[in-house]
Amino acid sequence: MARKVLAAANSEQQKYYLEPAFSFLPDAVKEDLKKICVVLAEKLRCTFVVGFEENGDLYFETVKREDDFDFVGTAGRSRKFY
């Protein structure tokens, strides 16, 4: 069993994705998930992904081009989220 993406947002393309297998989630949960993904993708200027590990744990991942990485700014924003 591999990681499963729940939702993702991309700041550059301004797109949001919700895995269709999770369309059964309540609308309020889907809206909160969208807000989290979109806001963090915009603040971190990346693709922000939320998903499940093989063992069922939730994971957060940022995908960013190597030449765009702002380590100091990203680290500070990440700490505020947690």
N, C-alpha and C positions, 0 to 999 in steps of 0.2 A: 504494500500500500504506500502511495506517495503522498506528498503534501497536497492539500486541496485548497485552492484559492476561494475565498468567500466573496471578497470585493476588492476593487482597486480603483485608483484615480490617478490621472496623469495631468500634471500642471501645464506642460508644454502644449499638449493637444487639447486640453480642457475637456477630457472625457472621463466618464465614470462607468464602471462595470460591476454588475452584481451577477454572480453565478446563478443561472436559472434554476439550479437544483435547490436554491435557498429562497425561492419566490414565496414559499409558504410562511415565511417569517411575518410577524405583525408589521403593519405599515409604520408604526412608530419606531420599531427596531430598525427597519430598513432605512428610514429617514435619518436616524441617529448615526447609523453606520456610514451613510453617504456623507453626512456633515463631517465626521471624523476623517474619512479618507480625503475628501476634497480640501478641507482646511489644512491638513498636514501636508498634502501634496503641494499646495500653493506656498505655504510657509517654508517648506524645505526645498522647493523647486525640484521635484522628483516625481517618480511614480511611487505611490504609497500603496502597499498591498497588505490585506488582512486575510489570514487563512488558518487552516488547521494542520498541525503536524500529524505524522502517522499515528501517534499515540493519543490524538484528540486534543492536545494542548493548542491554545490559540497563539498565533505568531503575528508579529508586525514586521514588515520589511520595507526598506527604501531602496529603490533602484535609481541610480543616478549615473550620468556619464562621468567618466573619470576626470575630464578637464573642467567640469562644473562644480566640483566638490568644494564646499565651504565648511571645513571641519569645525571651526570655532562657532560659527553661527548655528550649524546643525546640532552640535552637542548641546548648546544652551537651550534650544527649542525642544529637543528630545527630553531633557530633564524636566521641563515644565509640564510636559504631557503626562508623565508618569507621576 
